[in-house]
């Protein structure tokens, strides 16, 4: 057991950034993360080596100890003093940049242990954000599992450099009884698989860069090419993990040993007469040693006569030692004798290798204790792992150079970094000199903050910038006592009203909120005033009132070094260190950026692998304790970085979690820590979505006639292709509705978005929110029609809001994370898109275009989303690629009205230029399309043109989303319409004022669908609305025209007082029309799906399949692990069916199967919730309808409606009596 490390030694190293390593331990659940952490902690003398794996030092919560899994990420600071050999190796190894490592006598390792269970993936995100490197563990017996993929993706996205640790090697010897050769093949396959995952990540970036170069403009392509070349220089084409490079360690954490091949290379160098460098290259891979010639040859020259050097010189000695200790050579691959001979040989080996093992430890009866004593002294685990971390993982100064563009993107012009200030072309002449000077100062301050983070400036003059990844609550008695200069105890004033202390009235216990943070630049000091910046803060507009609400000020009341279960007080913490901060309890809810200067951009949002889909409603058992519940929910929301707390429309308090285990933990914390009251918890509430069947554009669903859509007026219109051929599937359903006063008529058509496009919109919520809602992200188009940099030009040339660049802050869609291309193109709007890698708008546009491009490529022709239309004065039709085609057919219905009628067929790439709004909440996966071509209102349907010929005015709308995304050429304005008469001018102005009512109706409809008032998903609505003049208005306008006067009718339209405001009537009509259109298009429920991975033995395979089939799981594949009798089953399982799945699976398989669930995607149900047998075949199969059991979709729909208090159509037996027969008993 090593001597206990003094805290002052660790504090002294905090001022040396080159001597600091911030690393996190990441792996699949039960792959040995906490046991490995215990081994590293034991090297500092904090715990005894015999307690490794049993104490679980960093799992300080009772729930963690009970379940034996890590639930919260925790940090500890360790001291590592390299041995002479390790230090020499460190000086010889080279980093990715080519420079050699400094040979320092001691290093400070800030170790963060993260959970492996998918329910606590948010804790992995918080750990990765504060780290520069990662130790990725893989169980050598289980191999690469689903969560291993997830943590590798997390490390890749956060630009955290990983090292690979192949753990539990002892199981290959004691459990699987493998030979050294079999074990070598097993380890090699794992390394190949992990390298394949990293190669896939690299190829995604490479392909995105190539796409941008091919499709982008020349200037953007040139800049991206230089960036791509620089990145390719940093990322060589070799394997990411290779034992000869020193970034792979082979360990047994439970036995306390581990090694890298350089240690064995040094041992064998003198014996084999070869250099350590050549041996290090030859000890891995297909390299063979020839004893006669003492040479290292390849596989072909070996001719199958020799074993690989790794198996011969490394694994065989290990197998021999285990064989001698456990059963005297009975283990496969061992070469010992039996009984006393094995013991004598073991003592001889120990003496030959100079291993100092106390004799009493060798006399223990437990062979596990003996092997731990021998192996931990021969190959100490802490030396191998910490030496690898020091040599292969970057220090904060090097890491932040690579991570700065990901963590803190400079959203202003990049020339600011070089000191070149950008002038505002739009305001050059009108701005005051003082205002220009203030703006220049702010830009310089932003650039200074960026440079300080990039170089990890630890000087006191540098701006202090800190990122808080989460808030966590600790008991107040855990806080260390502060003492004065003479040793007296200083009484600290803690205030409950500012959120620092939580006092529980039941037992007078107190808890305090601390911030889990890292200092990225400057020096953090106690008592310093810091600015707390939210994600929407814009430092270049610091003086605007609307921007000040995103910035608060707080005074830090305490700094602590985290030591696992303890805290050590500090007065100051320089850059590059992890720290706990007190005094921010009231300012931060989840995560935030701290800055000593207000001129700093906030860090990008963290990425999460899952979403809080599992929800329950909670209420106090005693209604009088409702205030305590509300307070407890606020505290719980702050203490957990991933939980979602909300109040539903019915007034219920709802808690959303990632899974069952996470939910159970949150409920327990709420009951026992934060609220301290008895709770009544509802059954799990699963989130659903509503959509239509993929064939909804061709036929009406079976349920169309049974729901509210029966009251709608459905009119079918036919459209044909550009060549005049009428194709199948071109028939669309339109719903017509009118306001109660009859002045506004609305026609709505709904269609299904392509699945790929829906996935991009659904996964880009954070980016879309910054673009469309907050206005903090903008398009960097170089179009000359833009009035100034970063501004979007609307329909009449007005500014739609200040915008700036940011990095991609998405929550977790794999398609969004992988597709980072910036494809430029003219997708129908005539404008191109050119984007840089750090331009989120360009990247989002590229994903949208790629999604619709894949959809149109897979189908024979573009999707049909536009109705029959006529062009005035032209019979040319726009194709999906922006080219004009000659139209050879006319639309149906009605007279031609003086113009030729044309049938339009346009693809989704064209529809991207017509997006008026997204919903629900303005950032959802549903789109509202403007009628016509999206800009001038031309090429509208025959219905619109006939109404306009009768004097009606169309509510045109503006493709605002397409403009802000750069999908439409900025500055492209519609043609001014000739206005005849004052009355028509008033009507046009009224139509423009009603555009917001149409938008509000669309948002209301998409936020609560007609099935069970769940949000809509993957739908595109085309809304055609016209307004007509009221009778009094028409009469007044006619009189004004005859008299030549400019008098305008001010009398209200008839029926306004009776039906309410006209804007409200339009809003309600649009909402109901959208809902009826969906009901008439074969509606479907959409359910969330888990990716399920089940590991089980061969004899329990049937039971596992039975449990999966019971829960509607769809099997994807089944694999058998090489060298074992274990099977791995991959399947998709609905979230609604997953409750109790793990418990039932373990019960049915007697504990032989273990599942892992990861949120995968949304999937529409195939069952029609309104299915009624109609055809002869259906009646023959299902009956006449009375005996048809409700489908799965109908059962879920009714359950949600019943929970929300909505009407449920069901048959109830009111008077149930005992069945009587006509027979008379004698």
Phi, psi and omega in degrees: 000127181288160179289150181291132182279134178282146183292328182293334175293319178292319181295327180292328180282345181295338180274000181244095182301329180290343181259013184249139172229120175257109185230152175235153179257123185230140179185173170292159181297140178065029174261004171102025181293309184292324177295319175298318178298320177300320179296319178291323179292323179297332179292340177264006176077013181279331175225161179281144180301332180288345179267003180296130180084344179257321183284323184053067192299321183277351175267083187270352178277145179298323180294325178292319178292325181289315182274348181061036173224152177277131181246335181233136175287136181223155187238152175211144179260129183238152176254132179231121176248107183296146172287171183299316181294319179294322179293323177294319177296323178297323179288335182273330181288154181244148177275178178298330179281349177102344180278159180270156180286143174290143181266090181259149181287335183210153180227147174259120181248112175271104186262129178242118177269128184244155178290158175251345179286138185295335179295339182245035181294337178296328178292330175295320179296318179295324179289318182294325182296326183270358186253159173253338179219166183219142170259107181265114182266142175226126174291120185294337179277318182275332178081197182280119181246184190297320181286338174296318174301318184295316182288328174294321175297318179298315178296321179294317181292325181273005181058040177262126183281126183259155166237149185259132176238113177270108191257168176062042177295332181298334180292332176296330182272311190273332184255306185275347177056041180280153171279162178304323181293318178295321178295321178298315179297323179295314179295320180296321180294324178294315180296321178297319181293318179294320177296327176296323178295314179295322178297324176296320177297318180295320181294327177299314180293319181298314181295323179294321178295319179296318178301318182293321180292322183286316189261344185279177176285165187296319182295315179294323180295321180295316179294319180292328179295319178295319178295322181292321179296320179295320180291323180290333175292322179288323182255096179292166184277001179285173179296144180293321181241127179209127181303326181290341175277350176090002182258020175231127177240145178248122191223164166225094187295324182290331177266354173077026178228158179189160182203161165240160189291342179293333177294317178288330177297320177292325181290322185269354185298314182285326182289322183266354179069034179233161178285153180296327181294316180291324177293323180297326177284330184272345183281001176224144180095191181276069177239137187230143182257128179260112184297324184295312182265353183051047180234158179255122184238170179273185184293322182292319180289332180290328176064025178076011181270340187237165177264155174302145185299326180297318179287325185282314188263345182243306186285322182298317174300322178295314179299324181293317179298313179298322179294320179293325184280318189278304184217033174062034176102005179286343180287143181302132179093346180286160182223043182249173175272203180236159174063229184295329179298322178295321180293318179296320179294323178297315179296324179295318179294319180298319180291321181294328182266006178057042178267120182270097180244126178301138182301327181293332178284332177283344181269004180291147181280336180279114181297332179296319178293323180294314182293327176295319180295319182287308187290323180293337177270332179281310181234078182300131182296317184297323180295317182292313185287314181291325175296321177296320179296321181290320185277323189257340182259145186283156172278169183303323182296317179286322184294319184289339173294323180277329187265351188297322180289336177276320185276318186226073181293139178279102190275353172275190181296136182296343178293342179297325181298326181274001179089005179267115183275144181262131178270147179275107183297327185288330185243022184297319186276332188263348184281147175285155181296323180294320179295322178294322178293321178295320179294321178295323178295318180296319180294322177293322179293322177296317179295323178295319178295321179296316180293324179296320178290321184296323182257007179053055182290115182259013179282156181289337180280343182286150176297134181273118182234127185228143173245128177260117184270336178193165172249140178221147183260136177230148175300145185295332181288346177283340179291132181293150180279128179275137181239151179278189182293334180258013177088002180285151180280126179269130179275124180265138178268108179252131186250128180284331185288338179265012174086004182286321188234139175251118179255125179264122185290336185295312184231013177059022174279155183231146175231156183229141178269130175240153179260130177270108194218171174221140178270122182260340175199157179076195180233124179270130185231151177292137180085000181279141177274127182236152175266127178264115187253130175272175187293336184266009183285138179238107184291338179283351176237044188293339183270353180285139180296322181293340181268340183289337179290346178268008180225131175236167176241139181216149178252126182283125183259355179186144175233139184222141169274125183278125181237052180073256181273358182234168179228139178242124183291147177221151178266332179208151180224119180279176184295147178096003185244154175266139188211155171254134187240134175249143180116005182245013186300329183265349186262334187240132176266307181242290179213159184196172177249133175254138180214140176285343179241141177288351183266069179207136176285147175288154177293156178293157181291154179280156180262134178243146184276343185224183179226148180286084184267331183273121186229151173222153174261134181239148175208153180288145176296327175253115182303338180290346182260024180296324179295321178294324177295315180298319178293319178296323178294323177296319179291319178297321180296327178281327185282336182248124184288348188242342186293152178239123180241126181209166176248120183287172180295339178271001179091005180280145172272116187247135176248127177250132181227173184278336182189185184296314182294317178298319180295317179298322178294319180294319180295320179294318177297319179296319183286322189257340185244312192263313180268323180058043179223165174282136185242150169251116186251132180281166170300159182303136177256115182263136179282136175238169172229165180237137180210192176238163179294153183297336178265022185291340180282353182252320184224162175270135182293164182294336181271004185297330183266357185257351184251202180296343182293348180296335181273355183274156176263109183261126178235124182268130176242144180253145175231155181232168182285170182298333182276000179096353180278134179271118185260159174289148178086008181269000183276132183236156179255127178246146177242127178253138178214160182222152176291158181303326180276357176078004184278334183239131175243137185236139176231126188235138173231139181236143177218163183270128175290152174301145183300321180294320178293320177297319180297321179294314180295320182291328181269356183251032186298317182293318179293316179296325177296319177293330181277312191265327186260301183281334180070026182260358177234136182220171182272135179265051180285141179264020182297135181289344181283347179286139183286332179201165182296134173078017179243147181255132181265127181273200187295322183254016178089004181281159178283138178261005176133149174291141183222159177207169183275153170209169176279171182284113186254036187290164182264351173153012178287133182291325180292325179289323181288329185274320183273098180247024183283165172230083183280125176265148182190161164266075182283064172094332184271353181084350180255153178262165178237122175234128187220152173265171181296333180261016178261102184294329180292314178296322179293320178293319178299320180295322179292321178296314180293323178295323181293313180288330177295320177294323180294315181289333178287322181290326181271163180292328180213174181292154180293150184265113179228352180254142179283178174301138186214159176238145173253135181280119177076010181205144176239038175259143184244138180275126176277178183291337181265009179091359180269151181269137177238150179280128181270130183246008180222162181246157178286170184254155172088128173081167177279170184280339173063030176091002179220157179281137181265134184237144176263134186248139169224112186235148183272178181292333177296328175287321181295337176297338178274000184244015185283115179276315182203162173245153180205163358280168179061023174071359181224016185276183183272023174245146185236141172253121182258138176284149179289157178079212184271003171093352182230306185258356182078005178284170178059041178277176184285166178298325180299318179293316184293322177294321178293321179291329176294336179269008176103001179282161179238135182272140171276101192283310186083166182235132175289067188297318181296316179297324177293314183291333177274355180077016179281346177238142179301123181291142181088357179280107187257156179283158178288138179289132180274138178289124183258123179248114176092149180290323182298320179291327177296322177294320180294321178294318178297322178293323178296321177293325179289339181272001179297322178294329178292322176296317178298316180296321177295321176296317180295320178295320181293316183286338179281340180215101182286172185282341184289301180213029176058037170262157182299146176283160188213125173069038182239149175239122181253133170249117185247121174250119183230138178229151174235147179240156181288144175288157181304317181293322180294319180298318181294317180295320180294320179296318179296322180294322180292322181291319182277352181072015182266161179261023183289139182245136181292130179247359180290140180291154178292154181294135176093002182295314181292330182284320186254359180093181180302145182296323179297321177293324176297318179295317181300312181293321180295316179297318180300309182293325179294320178296318180293320179291325177297322178291320179295333179273004185237041176058072184291154179219151170274148177243129181243149176283145183240138172267145165270118188252130176238120182242128176250123183211164178277167185293327182285344179252015183293320180296318178296321179296318178296325178296319178293320180294318180295325180297333184253026175058033177282143178253113184289132178264309180198168178222128182234146175256130180290134183293130177083003180227172175259021182263144178243147175242122180251130176248132183208164171254130182230134176297141178298326181295338181260004189269351185288125183079007183294313182297318181294316180294321180295317179293324180291317182290329182257011180057038178080007183275350182240142179228125181261161172219126184245130178230132179300128186249296188196176172260144183217131180284139177288145179280336184284138174277120181294345181246029185294130175226128179299129182236314181282167180296321179295318180293320178294322179293326183275319187252351185095189183276002178113332182289329183259008181281124178289147179296142180289171179298318178298321180292321179295317178293320180297315179294323179296318179292318179296320179295321180292326181274000180079021179271165181291136178238124178278108180208157179264128180242137176271112184277318183236091180266117178240169180293138182296133179245146178250164179277347181289139180257121181286136181260000000 
